[in-house]
C-alpha cells in the first residue's frame, strides 16, 4: 500500500488479461465514486495486443490479424501493449485534487519524466503530442529524430480516473509496425533497452512509486 489512501497492486511477473483488467477497473471506479473503495495504482504487463482509443480509426491498425485488437474507452488513438512494457493504471478521485483533466495529463507526464530521470533518460513533452518523447540524435545539425517512450491514455468518469500510462522497458519494438502508433506516422518508438539502459521492469516500477506522492500526493488527503 502507498501510504494509507492509495492501494498499490503489482503483477509484474505474469501477464494480465486486458479485457478483465478493464472490467475490474470500471467496477472499482464506481466503488471509489461511492466511497466504497480506496484509490488504486496498478503496475502490470499485458500480453501482446493492439488497442484503439476513442480518437482512433480502424485504418490505424495495419495488421489486424497479428494480435487481438480491442476498442477501448480510453482517450487517444492506436497503441501496442505487450511483454516488456510497464502498464500503470491509476484510479484516482480527482475531486480530492483538482477537477482539471489537462492538469491531470500534465501531472502524468511529469511523473514519467521524473521516473525516467532516475535512469539518466531525458523525457520531453511536445505540443500537440500526448506522451513522453526522446531526442534520439542530440547535438547533430540535422533535425533530431524523436521517438516515443511512454504513452498516455486516460478516461475520467464522474471525476474518477482510470486507464493510465505505459512505458517501454524492453518490448519487441517491431510489433509497433502493425499499427500507426498514436496515429502519428513520422515519429518512431523507443524503449529503455533501445537507449542502452538495461533496467528491470521492477526497477522502473519502483521509481514510479518513489515519485508518486511528489506528483499526486499534495491533494489526495482532501475531503471531497
C-alpha positions as CSV (number, residue, x, y, z in Angstrom):
1,X,0.0,0.0,0.0
2,X,1.2,3.5,-0.8
3,X,0.6,5.4,2.5
4,X,-3.0,4.8,3.6
5,X,-5.3,6.0,0.9
6,X,-4.0,4.6,-2.4
7,X,-3.7,0.8,-2.8
8,X,-0.8,-0.4,-5.0
9,X,-1.2,-3.7,-6.8
10,X,1.8,-5.1,-8.7
11,X,1.6,-8.0,-11.1
12,X,4.8,-7.8,-13.0
13,X,6.0,-11.5,-13.2
14,X,2.9,-12.7,-15.1
15,X,0.8,-11.2,-18.0
16,X,-2.6,-9.7,-17.1
17,X,-5.5,-10.1,-19.4
18,X,-6.6,-6.8,-20.9
19,X,-10.3,-7.3,-21.0
20,X,-10.6,-8.5,-17.4
21,X,-8.5,-5.5,-16.3
22,X,-10.8,-3.0,-17.9
23,X,-13.9,-4.8,-16.4
24,X,-12.3,-4.7,-12.9
25,X,-11.2,-1.0,-13.3
26,X,-14.8,0.0,-14.2
27,X,-16.1,-1.8,-11.1
28,X,-13.5,0.0,-8.9
29,X,-14.2,3.4,-10.4
30,X,-17.8,3.0,-9.4
31,X,-16.8,1.9,-5.9
32,X,-14.4,4.9,-5.5
33,X,-17.1,7.2,-6.6
34,X,-19.4,5.8,-4.0
35,X,-16.7,5.9,-1.3
36,X,-16.6,2.1,-1.1
37,X,-13.0,1.5,-2.2
38,X,-9.7,3.3,-1.8
39,X,-7.9,4.9,-4.8
40,X,-5.8,2.5,-6.8
41,X,-2.4,2.2,-8.6
42,X,-1.9,-0.9,-10.6
43,X,1.5,-1.9,-12.1
44,X,1.4,-4.8,-14.6
45,X,2.1,-6.2,-18.1
46,X,-0.3,-7.3,-20.8
47,X,0.1,-10.0,-23.5
48,X,0.7,-8.6,-27.0
49,X,-2.4,-6.7,-28.1
50,X,-3.4,-3.6,-30.1
51,X,-5.9,-1.2,-28.5
52,X,-7.9,1.6,-30.1
53,X,-8.8,4.7,-28.1
54,X,-11.8,6.9,-28.6
55,X,-10.0,9.0,-31.3
56,X,-8.6,6.1,-33.2
57,X,-9.6,5.0,-36.7
58,X,-9.6,1.3,-37.9
59,X,-7.1,2.2,-40.6
60,X,-4.5,2.8,-37.9
61,X,-4.3,-1.0,-37.4
62,X,-2.2,-2.1,-40.4
63,X,-2.1,-5.8,-39.5
64,X,-5.4,-6.6,-37.7
65,X,-4.7,-10.3,-37.7
66,X,-1.4,-10.0,-36.0
67,X,-2.6,-9.6,-32.4
68,X,-6.0,-9.2,-30.8
69,X,-7.5,-5.7,-31.3
70,X,-9.5,-4.1,-28.5
71,X,-11.7,-1.0,-28.8
72,X,-11.4,0.7,-25.5
73,X,-12.9,3.8,-23.8
74,X,-9.6,5.5,-23.0
75,X,-8.6,8.6,-24.8
76,X,-6.0,8.6,-27.6
77,X,-5.5,6.5,-30.7
78,X,-3.9,3.2,-31.6
79,X,-1.2,1.7,-29.4
80,X,0.6,-1.6,-28.7
81,X,0.8,-3.4,-25.3
82,X,2.9,-6.4,-24.7
83,X,5.6,-8.1,-22.6
84,X,8.5,-5.7,-21.6
85,X,6.2,-2.7,-21.4
86,X,5.2,-1.4,-17.9
87,X,1.5,-0.5,-17.7
88,X,0.3,1.8,-14.9
89,X,-3.4,2.1,-14.3
90,X,-4.5,4.9,-11.9
91,X,-7.9,5.1,-10.4
92,X,-7.8,8.4,-8.6
93,X,-10.6,10.6,-7.2
94,X,-9.9,13.9,-8.9
95,X,-12.5,15.6,-6.7
96,X,-9.9,15.2,-4.0
97,X,-7.3,17.0,-6.1
98,X,-8.1,19.4,-8.9
99,X,-11.1,18.9,-11.3
100,X,-8.9,19.6,-14.2
101,X,-8.2,16.9,-16.8
102,X,-5.5,18.8,-18.6
103,X,-3.6,19.3,-15.3
104,X,-4.0,15.6,-14.6
105,X,-2.4,14.7,-18.0
106,X,0.4,17.2,-17.3
107,X,1.0,15.5,-13.9
108,X,1.1,12.1,-15.6
109,X,3.7,13.4,-18.0
110,X,5.8,14.9,-15.2
111,X,5.5,11.6,-13.2
112,X,7.0,9.7,-16.2
113,X,9.7,12.4,-16.7
114,X,10.8,12.2,-13.1
115,X,10.9,8.4,-13.1
116,X,13.0,8.2,-16.3
117,X,15.4,10.8,-14.9
118,X,16.5,8.1,-12.4
119,X,17.9,6.2,-15.3
120,X,19.6,9.3,-16.9
121,X,16.9,9.5,-19.6
122,X,15.6,12.9,-20.5
123,X,12.0,12.8,-21.5
124,X,10.2,15.7,-23.3
125,X,6.7,17.0,-23.8
126,X,5.7,18.1,-27.2
127,X,2.8,20.4,-28.0
128,X,0.0,18.6,-29.8
129,X,1.5,15.1,-29.0
130,X,0.5,13.4,-25.8
131,X,3.1,11.2,-24.1
132,X,6.8,11.4,-23.5
133,X,9.4,11.8,-26.3
134,X,13.1,11.1,-26.6
135,X,15.5,13.1,-28.8
136,X,17.4,10.3,-30.5
137,X,20.3,12.2,-32.1
138,X,21.0,15.2,-29.9
139,X,23.8,17.5,-31.0
140,X,23.6,16.8,-34.7
141,X,23.0,19.5,-37.2
142,X,20.1,17.8,-38.9
143,X,16.7,17.9,-37.3
144,X,16.7,15.4,-34.4
145,X,14.7,12.2,-34.7
146,X,12.2,11.9,-31.9
147,X,10.7,8.7,-30.6
148,X,8.0,8.0,-28.1
149,X,9.0,6.1,-25.0
150,X,5.8,6.4,-23.0
151,X,2.1,6.7,-23.9
152,X,-0.8,8.2,-22.0
153,X,-4.5,7.2,-22.5
154,X,-7.0,8.0,-19.8
155,X,-10.7,8.1,-19.1
156,X,-12.4,10.1,-16.4
157,X,-15.9,9.1,-15.2
158,X,-17.6,11.4,-12.6
159,X,-14.1,12.8,-11.8
160,X,-12.6,9.3,-11.1
161,X,-9.8,8.5,-13.4
162,X,-8.9,5.1,-14.9
163,X,-6.6,3.6,-17.6
164,X,-3.3,5.4,-17.5
165,X,0.2,5.2,-18.9
166,X,2.6,2.7,-20.5
167,X,6.4,2.9,-20.5
168,X,8.5,0.8,-22.9
169,X,11.2,-1.0,-20.9
170,X,12.2,-3.8,-23.3
171,X,9.3,-4.8,-25.6
172,X,9.7,-6.0,-29.1
173,X,9.6,-2.7,-30.9
174,X,8.9,-4.4,-34.2
175,X,5.4,-5.1,-33.0
176,X,4.6,-1.4,-33.4
177,X,4.9,-1.9,-37.2
178,X,1.5,-3.4,-37.2
179,X,-0.1,-0.1,-36.3
180,X,0.3,3.7,-36.8
181,X,1.3,4.4,-33.2
182,X,-0.9,7.1,-31.7
183,X,-1.9,8.0,-35.3
184,X,1.4,9.7,-36.0
185,X,3.4,8.3,-38.9
186,X,6.6,10.4,-38.9
187,X,7.8,9.6,-35.4
188,X,9.3,6.4,-34.1
189,X,9.1,4.5,-30.8
190,X,11.9,3.6,-28.4
191,X,12.5,1.9,-25.1
192,X,14.9,1.9,-22.2
193,X,16.7,-1.1,-23.8
194,X,16.8,0.6,-27.2
195,X,18.5,3.6,-25.5
196,X,21.1,1.3,-23.9
197,X,19.6,1.3,-20.4
198,X,19.4,-2.2,-19.0
199,X,16.8,-1.7,-16.3
200,X,14.5,-4.3,-15.0
201,X,10.8,-3.6,-15.2
202,X,10.5,-3.8,-11.4
203,X,13.2,-1.1,-11.1
204,X,11.1,1.3,-13.2
205,X,8.0,0.4,-11.3
206,X,9.8,1.2,-8.1
207,X,10.9,4.6,-9.5
208,X,7.3,5.4,-10.3
209,X,6.3,4.5,-6.8
210,X,9.1,6.6,-5.4
211,X,7.9,9.7,-7.3
212,X,4.1,9.1,-6.9
213,X,3.5,11.4,-4.0
214,X,5.7,14.2,-5.2
215,X,3.2,14.5,-8.1
216,X,-0.1,13.1,-6.8
217,X,0.1,13.3,-3.1
218,X,-0.4,17.0,-2.3
219,X,-4.2,17.0,-2.6
220,X,-5.3,13.3,-2.2
221,X,-5.9,13.8,1.5
222,X,-8.6,16.5,1.0
223,X,-12.2,15.5,1.6
224,X,-14.5,15.5,-1.4
